[in-house]
Structure formats: C-alpha cells, structure tokens
Amino acid sequence: MVSLLGTKLKFWFLSAFYRQERLTEHQVREETQKGNGLGLAIVRSICDSHHWDISYHYEDKRHNFIVTF
C-alpha cells in the first residue's frame, strides 16, 4: 500500500519475516532469499541526494517506510 499525505510518502507491505535492517548498509542475503540486498541502500542514496528523510519500523507483521520531502 502507498499513500501520500502532504510531504510524507508512506508505503508498507505485510510479511511475517522480520529482520531490523539498517537503511545505510548492503545486506547479505541467505541463498533462500531473493534479491541482492541493495534496494534499501539505493533508496537511502536517492533520499540523501535529494535531502529527504526516510524512516522504517516494523509493526503488526508490516514493514513501514516513510519518506519525508
């Protein structure tokens, strides 16, 4: 789900899998996981270059991201 409220872009997805990931580091993935773990690092780089803020929290089996412009 994605929503835009003023200067905040909020997006989230459901997942029973939780691992607190740092938004600034490349994550090493297990062989059973898809992807290479660069997605959050790329998002963080884009946000930094535009002077935006990005935050993350996990609640009720939901990964929540908020980008503030």
N, C-alpha and C positions, 0 to 999 in steps of 0.2 A: 504494500500500500504506500502511496505517495501523497503528501499534502503540502500546500504552500500557504503559510499564514504570515502575512506581512513580509518580514525579511528572513523568515525561517522556512527552510525546506526540510520536511521531516519524511523519512522513509523507514520502513520496517518490514521484517519478514519473520515468519514462525519457524522455529527449529528447536527440537528437544536437545540438540547438541549445543553445548556452551563451552567456550574457552575464551577467557578475557584476553583479547588481542590488543597489542599496542598499535596505535594508528600510524606510528612513525617507523615501524620495523617490518622488514620482509619476514614472513612466517614460513617455517619449514613445515611441509605437509607430510602426513603419512601416505603410504602408497595407496591406501583405500580411498583417500580424499581426492576429489577432482580439483583442478586448478593448480596454480603455482604459488599462490600466496602473495602476489604482488598487487592485487586490487586495492587494498586499503592504503598501501604506500603510494600508489598512483593518485588516489583520491586526495590523500594528505598533501601531496606535492602540488596538485591543482589548487587546492584551497589556500595553501601557503602563498602561491604565486599571485593570487587574487586578494590576499589579505582577508580571507574568510575564516571562520572558526568552524571546526567540526567536532562533535561530541558523540559518544557512544555509551549506551548502557543496555544491560540485559534484564528483562523483567517478564514474568509470566510466559516463559518459553518464546520470547520475542526479542529479536535483535533490533535495537532502535538507534538510528543515526539522525542527527540534526545538523544541518549546515546553516550557519547564520551569516548573512551577507552584510 
